[in-house]
Amino acid sequence: MNLPVPETRHEHHDALASLCKAGGDSLRLNVLRALASDSFGVLELAQIFAIGQSGMSHHLKVLAQAGLVATRREGNAIFYRRALPAADSPGGRLHAALFDEVDDLALPIDVRARMALVQRQRAAASEDFFSRMEEKFRAQQDLIAGLAQYRDSVLALLDKLSFGEQASALEIGPGDGAFLPDLARRFAQVTALDNSAEMLELARQLCQRAQLGNVQLSLADALGDSHAQAHCVVLNMVLHHFPDPALALERLAARVIPGGSLLVTELCSHNQSWAREACGDLWLGFEQEDLARWATAAGLVPGESLYVGLRNGFQIQVRHFQRPAGDTHHR
């Protein structure tokens, strides 16, 4: 009597073998740790880990073949981020367990220092752009998505949240201040933070013309140690200027009063590299799941979202994230 031969699932073996190979190198584990809250280009990773570009490319190829990292093109550059594990796919549980273990690792001091240097280089590039381009800012930004194209969507989501009469709002990076009148009509007190004196002056002039007596402008680093908080924190087309968007969401979540909301308007991921020069963008939009993942990691709960398609081919995402009412600790 011939017994049936058990079916061999080669794809399962291959997936597990690739995962084990990718996780069998300390440098690759550190790369995965570095990608926990940010994405980096191959040149940036080579700088962070002080190895040649070709060597880093090899390690990234191994990680990509194992499905541990995903890529997205930013103009002519390719950026790497961690790929989300799928529990129902071959090796999915091992993939998730590997990330859990990696997240408990501490990166070497010199690696953390070089990562911080990369972040400073990104921030310096963005600040330099704004110091040179403040007069052209609105015209350049309108090449992609001006406020008029998403204002109604933001206000629709904002009005649905039904804040109280004494609620406060905080806008991060108000630019020339065009959205401040809308906030001033809906909130008892509005604060605007910007680290660009030139842009803040444009906002001050607008507030003066509109006679907005309940708006306070402050020259400050939105991610700094200031304890300014509000019931609603608004971030319109600003996140792509932060060198570390995941860290930015974590810091900004702490500015939301428990029970309050964070509203983020951003471009969806795109590949129009000219936006870097024309608009000073550090990131070419964001994947929807990345924003949700970063916000969740910051202690926020994803709420409703709106998506606006533009005639120029870009897509805008308007996202609502809420800080739980019982979350009283500072993350």
WOKAVEN-V74140 format. One record per backbone hydrogen bond with DSSP energy under -1.0 kcal/mol. NH is the residue of the N-H (numbers start at 0). CO is the residue of the C=O. Records with the same first field share a line. If there is no record, write none. Layout:
NH->CO + CO
//
This chain:
9->7
12->8
13->9
14->10
15->11
16->12
17->13
18->14
19->15
20->16
21->17
22->18
23->20
28->24
29->25
30->26
31->27
32->28
33->29
34->30
35->32
39->79
44->40
45->41
46->42
47->43
48->44
50->45
55->51
56->52
57->53
58->54
59->55
60->56
61->57
62->58
63->59
64->60
65->61
66->63
67->62
69->80
71->78
73->76
76->73
78->71
79->39
80->69
82->67
88->85
91->88
94->90
95->91
96->92
97->93
98->94
99->95
100->96
101->97
102->98
103->100
104->101
111->107
112->108
113->109
114->110
115->111
116->112
117->113
118->114
119->115
120->116
121->117
122->118
123->119
124->120
125->121
126->122
127->123
128->124
129->125
130->126
131->127
132->128
139->135
140->136
141->137
142->139
143->140
144->140
148->145
149->146
150->146
153->149
154->150
155->151
156->152
157->153
158->154
159->155
166->163
168->188
169->231
170->190
171->233
172->192
176->173
179->176
182->178
183->179
184->180
185->182
186->182
187->166
188->166
189->213
190->168
191->215
192->170
193->217
199->195
200->196
201->197
202->198
203->199
204->200
205->201
206->202
207->203
208->204
209->205
211->206
212->210
215->189
217->191
219->193
223->220
229->254
231->167
232->260
233->169
234->262
236->264
240->237
241->238
247->243
248->244
249->245
250->246
251->247
252->248
254->251
255->252
256->229
258->322
259->256
260->230
261->320
262->232
263->318
264->234
265->316
267->314
268->285
269->283
272->270
274->271
275->272
277->273
278->274
279->275
280->274
281->239
282->239
284->282
285->266
290->286
291->287
292->288
293->289
294->290
295->291
296->292
297->293
298->295
299->294
300->321
302->319
305->317
307->315
309->313
312->309
315->307
316->265
317->305
318->263
319->303
320->261
321->300
322->259
326->323
327->325
//
